[in-house]
């Protein structure tokens, strides 16, 4: 039974027409329970499928030997150069779009992400720029409030300030903590919803690019709009988990202090530090929840569970990819912000000549950092999000028969 997907129906593709499954290893998904022969015909998602008459390009089984095996007659002919005896070269995998339809290396994921961005920058760059600008504008009030709150501390003469002066400046700085909290919440909310929109657009565009389909805004936006609620719910669940972790860290520090006095601060700090790797582990296990929410039409809880299952046994490889993407983002941000910071410092006559910090210089550096983040986010966010989507597809091609299904869908597109 051939599994056929209507390739041009809005929102329909070879991604989501089965329930969320629990992968057990990096091979295929579990085969159905054995039954007396003849076995039932497997579905399009079963790993144990009978070989077709004409295997798909790149995924067919090796041809049967044409000579008797060693020890039962004449010896087989020597293998081709570069191949060990007993192995047959596998044909090149099908590549209808941005990536070959087979498990990917890290370099291929990065190359594919760049290819998707280069081929669809007219759609992705305006969306990422809009998101970055809105996030930066929402952060401006918080930046101004932080500078105003810290002004008493910044203007202290570090060489002549007494303990009483420092405590008075600190009390004055903490008077607007509620307003600061509200501004930070507003800035974080705008940034989160903007990122949700961008991730949705990138995921849909990447899915089309892998299949070799065009991705005009008129076909991308309706599919993104239908998944915005699920993406937002997924982001809110992760944000709630952040809040739980922050409260846990505060308790880990506060409880030893309350129990043992100042000497318990060291114990609390050690406990808090020990909790950080556990939180990083959880975040990486949730790294591909957004693609699952869009491409598989999963609910927020199901998307997080799906990501957790897909990352089983693949944590370190995904963690390494995320670290590499963070280094790329940080490196570009440094390249952009360093010249701007030098100009801002050179334009301030008090820089390096006073024992206090000029609040205007502090504000200038904060705004420079915000501008650098805006430019970096507009340029790099689409690339980073695309790489995460490709990692999600890589995991499914390793664990499921997604590569065959994608190749079949791409061939159906060509036949039309």
C-alpha positions in Angstrom: 0.0 0.0 0.0 1.6 3.3 -1.1 1.2 6.3 1.2 0.2 9.3 -0.8 0.0 12.9 0.5 -1.8 15.7 -1.3 1.2 18.0 -1.6 -0.5 21.3 -2.4 -3.4 21.2 0.1 -2.7 24.1 2.6 -1.1 22.9 5.7 -0.9 19.3 4.6 2.4 17.5 4.0 4.3 14.4 5.0 4.9 15.7 8.5 1.9 15.1 10.7 -0.5 12.4 9.6 0.4 10.0 12.4 0.2 10.3 16.2 3.2 11.2 18.2 5.4 8.2 18.6 8.1 7.2 21.0 11.4 6.5 19.2 13.5 4.0 20.8 16.8 4.4 19.0 18.5 6.2 16.1 17.3 3.6 13.6 13.7 3.0 12.5 10.5 3.2 14.5 9.4 0.0 16.3 7.9 -2.6 14.0 4.4 -3.9 14.6 3.8 -7.0 16.7 4.6 -10.2 14.7 1.7 -12.2 13.5 1.4 -15.5 11.7 2.4 -15.4 8.0 1.5 -13.8 5.8 2.3 -10.6 7.7 -0.1 -7.7 7.5 0.8 -5.0 5.0 2.8 -2.2 7.0 1.8 1.4 7.0 3.8 4.2 5.5 5.3 4.9 9.0 6.5 1.4 9.8 10.1 0.6 9.7 9.6 -3.0 8.6 8.3 -2.6 5.1 8.8 -5.1 2.2 11.2 -3.8 -0.4 9.4 -2.2 -3.4 10.0 -3.5 -6.9 12.0 -0.3 -7.7 13.6 1.0 -4.5 13.5 4.8 -4.1 16.7 6.6 -5.0 19.1 6.5 -2.1 17.0 4.2 0.2 16.9 0.8 -1.7 18.4 -2.3 -0.2 21.7 -3.6 -1.5 21.2 -5.9 -4.5 21.4 -9.7 -3.9 24.8 -11.2 -4.5 25.3 -12.6 -8.0 28.0 -15.1 -6.9 27.9 -17.8 -4.2 29.0 -16.7 -0.8 32.5 -17.4 0.4 32.9 -21.0 1.4 30.2 -22.4 -0.9 31.9 -22.2 -4.2 34.1 -19.8 -6.1 35.2 -16.7 -4.3 33.3 -13.5 -5.0 34.9 -10.8 -7.2 37.0 -8.2 -5.4 35.0 -5.2 -4.1 35.3 -1.8 -5.7 38.1 0.5 -4.6 37.4 2.2 -1.3 34.8 -0.4 -0.1 35.3 -3.2 2.3 34.5 -6.7 1.2 30.8 -7.5 1.6 29.5 -3.9 1.3 27.8 -2.3 -1.7 27.9 1.5 -2.4 24.5 3.2 -1.6 23.2 5.4 -4.4 23.2 9.1 -3.7 20.2 10.3 -1.7 17.4 12.2 -3.4 17.7 16.0 -3.0 14.5 17.8 -4.2 15.3 20.9 -2.2 17.6 22.4 0.3 19.1 19.2 1.8 19.7 15.6 0.8 16.9 13.3 2.2 19.1 11.3 4.6 20.6 11.8 8.0 22.6 15.0 8.1 25.9 16.0 9.5 26.4 19.3 11.4 28.1 20.9 8.4 25.2 19.9 6.2 22.7 21.4 8.6 24.6 24.7 8.6 24.9 24.6 4.8 21.2 23.8 4.4 20.3 26.6 6.8 22.3 29.1 4.8 20.8 27.8 1.6 17.3 28.2 2.9 18.0 31.8 4.0 19.8 32.6 0.8 16.9 31.3 -1.3 14.1 32.9 0.7 15.8 36.1 2.2 13.2 38.3 0.5 10.5 36.8 2.8 12.6 35.9 5.9 14.7 39.1 6.3 11.7 41.6 6.4 10.0 39.4 9.0 13.1 39.0 11.2 13.8 42.8 10.8 10.2 43.6 11.9 10.5 41.3 14.9 13.9 42.7 15.9 12.8 46.3 15.6 9.6 45.7 17.7 11.7 43.9 20.3 14.2 46.7 20.5 11.6 49.4 20.8 9.9 47.5 23.6 13.3 47.3 25.4 13.9 51.0 25.2 11.7 52.0 28.2 13.3 49.3 30.3 16.8 50.6 29.3 15.9 54.2 30.3 14.4 53.1 33.6 17.5 51.0 34.4 19.7 54.0 33.7 17.6 56.3 35.8 17.4 53.8 38.7 21.2 53.3 38.7 22.0 57.0 38.4 22.6 57.5 42.2 25.1 54.5 42.2 26.8 55.6 38.9 27.4 59.1 40.1 29.1 58.1 43.4 32.7 59.0 43.6 34.3 55.6 44.0 37.3 57.0 45.8 35.4 59.1 48.4 32.1 57.3 48.8 31.5 56.1 52.4 29.4 53.0 53.4 26.5 55.3 54.4 26.6 57.0 51.0 26.5 53.7 49.1 23.6 52.4 51.2 21.6 55.6 50.6 22.3 55.4 46.9 21.3 51.7 46.8 18.0 52.5 48.6 17.2 55.2 46.1 18.0 52.9 43.2 15.6 50.2 44.4 12.6 52.5 44.9 11.5 51.9 41.3 11.8 48.1 41.3 8.1 47.6 40.5 8.2 49.9 37.5 11.4 48.1 36.3 9.6 44.8 36.7 6.7 45.9 34.6 8.9 47.3 31.9 10.9 44.1 31.8 7.8 42.0 31.5 6.5 44.1 28.6 9.9 43.8 26.8 10.0 40.1 27.4 6.4 39.5 26.2 7.0 41.5 22.9 10.2 39.6 22.3 8.6 36.2 22.9 5.6 36.8 20.7 7.9 38.2 17.9 10.1 35.2 18.2 7.0 32.9 18.0 6.0 34.6 14.8 9.4 34.3 13.3 9.9 30.7 14.2 6.5 29.8 12.7 7.4 31.5 9.4 10.9 30.0 9.3 9.5 26.5 10.0 6.9 26.6 7.2 9.4 28.1 4.7 12.0 25.5 5.6 9.5 22.6 5.2 8.7 23.9 1.7 12.4 24.4 0.9 13.2 20.8 1.8 10.6 19.6 -0.7 11.7 22.0 -3.4 8.5 24.0 -3.2 8.2 27.8 -3.6 7.2 29.6 -0.5 5.3 32.8 -1.3 3.9 34.8 1.6 0.4 34.1 0.4 0.8 30.4 1.1 3.1 30.7 4.1 1.0 33.1 6.3 -2.2 31.1 6.4 -0.3 28.0 7.6 1.6 30.0 10.2 -1.6 31.8 11.4 -3.2 28.4 12.1 -0.3 27.3 14.3 0.3 30.6 16.2 -1.8 29.5 19.2 0.1 26.2 19.5 3.4 28.0 19.2 2.4 30.6 21.7 1.3 27.9 24.1 4.6 26.1 23.8 6.5 29.3 24.5 4.4 30.0 27.5 5.0 26.5 28.9 8.7 27.0 28.5 8.5 30.5 30.1 6.5 28.9 33.0 9.3 26.3 33.4 11.8 29.2 33.5 9.9 30.8 36.3 9.7 27.5 38.3 13.5 27.1 37.9 14.1 30.7 39.0 12.0 30.2 42.1 13.8 26.9 42.8 17.2 28.6 42.6 16.1 31.3 45.0 14.9 28.7 47.5 18.1 26.7 47.1 20.1 29.8 48.1 17.6 31.2 50.8 16.8 28.0 52.7 20.5 27.2 53.7 20.9 30.8 54.7 17.8 30.8 56.9 18.9 27.4 58.4 22.6 28.1 59.0 23.0 31.8 58.8 25.7 33.5 56.6 27.7 30.3 56.5 24.8 28.6 54.6 25.2 31.0 51.6 28.1 28.9 50.2 26.1 25.7 50.4 23.1 27.5 48.8 25.3 28.8 46.0 26.7 25.4 45.3 23.2 23.9 45.1 22.1 26.6 42.8 25.1 26.0 40.5 24.4 22.3 40.5 20.9 23.0 39.3 22.0 24.8 36.2 23.2 21.7 34.2 19.9 20.1 34.9 18.0 23.1 33.5 20.3 23.2 30.4 19.6 19.5 29.9 15.8 20.1 29.9 16.0 23.0 27.5 18.0 21.0 25.0 15.5 18.2 25.2 12.8 20.7 24.3 14.8 22.3 21.4 12.7 21.0 18.5 9.3 21.5 20.1 8.4 24.4 17.8 8.9 22.5 14.5 6.8 19.7 15.9 4.1 22.1 16.8 4.0 23.5 13.3 4.8 20.6 11.0 3.0 17.9 13.0 0.2 20.1 14.2 0.9 19.0 17.8 -0.5 20.7 20.8 1.9 22.6 23.2 2.2 19.6 25.6 2.4 17.1 22.8 5.1 19.2 21.0 7.2 19.3 24.2 6.8 15.6 24.7 7.6 14.9 21.0 10.8 16.9 21.3 11.7 15.1 24.5 11.3 11.7 22.8 13.1 12.7 19.6 16.1 13.9 21.6 16.5 10.7 23.5 20.0 9.5 22.8 20.8 12.5 20.7 21.3 15.2 23.4 25.0 15.8 23.0 24.9 16.3 19.3 22.0 18.7 19.6 23.7 20.6 22.4 26.9 20.9 20.3 24.8 22.4 17.4 23.2 24.9 19.8 26.5 25.9 21.2 27.9 26.4 17.7 24.9 28.6 16.8 25.3 30.6 20.0 29.0 31.2 19.1 28.0 32.4 15.6 25.4 34.8 17.1 27.8 36.1 19.8 30.6 36.5 17.3 28.6 38.6 14.9 27.1 40.6 17.8 30.6 41.4 19.0 31.8 42.4 15.5 28.8 44.8 15.2 28.8 46.3 18.7 32.6 46.8 19.3 33.0 49.7 16.7 29.8 51.3 18.0 31.0 51.1 21.6 34.3 52.7 20.7 32.6 55.6 19.0 30.3 56.1 22.0 33.2 56.1 24.4 35.3 58.4 22.3 32.5 60.9 22.1 32.2 61.3 25.9 34.7 63.8 27.3 34.6 62.3 30.8 35.5 58.7 29.7 38.6 57.5 31.6 39.1 60.8 33.5 36.6 60.4 36.4 36.3 58.1 39.3 32.5 57.9 38.8 30.6 56.6 35.8 28.8 59.1 33.6 25.1 58.0 33.4 24.9 59.4 29.9 27.8 57.2 28.8 26.2 54.3 30.5 23.0 54.9 28.6 24.9 55.3 25.3 26.5 52.0 25.8 23.2 50.3 26.7 21.6 51.7 23.5 24.6 50.7 21.4 24.2 47.1 22.8 20.5 47.3 21.9 21.2 48.4 18.4 23.8 45.6 17.9 21.3 43.1 19.2 18.7 44.4 16.7 21.0 44.0 13.7 22.3 40.7 14.8 18.9 39.3 15.5 17.6 40.4 12.1 20.5 38.7 10.3 21.1 35.6 12.4 17.7 34.6 13.9 16.4 33.1 10.6 19.6 31.1 10.2 19.5 29.8 13.8 15.8 28.9 13.6 16.3 27.2 10.2 19.2 25.1 11.6 16.9 23.9 14.5 14.2 22.9 12.0 16.7 21.0 10.0 17.9 19.2 13.1 14.3 18.2 13.8 14.1 16.7 10.3 17.4 15.0 10.7 16.2 13.3 13.9 13.1 12.1 12.2 15.0 10.8 9.2 17.3 8.9 11.5 14.5 7.4 13.6 11.6 7.2 11.2 11.0 6.7 7.5 10.5 10.4 6.9 13.2 10.6 4.2 11.3 8.1 2.0 8.0 9.9 2.6 9.6 13.3 1.7 11.1 11.8 -1.5 7.7 10.3 -2.4 6.0 13.7 -1.8 8.6 15.5 -3.9 8.2 13.0 -6.7 4.4 13.6 -6.6 5.0 17.4 -6.9 7.2 16.8 -10.0 4.6 14.5 -11.6 2.1 17.3 -11.4 
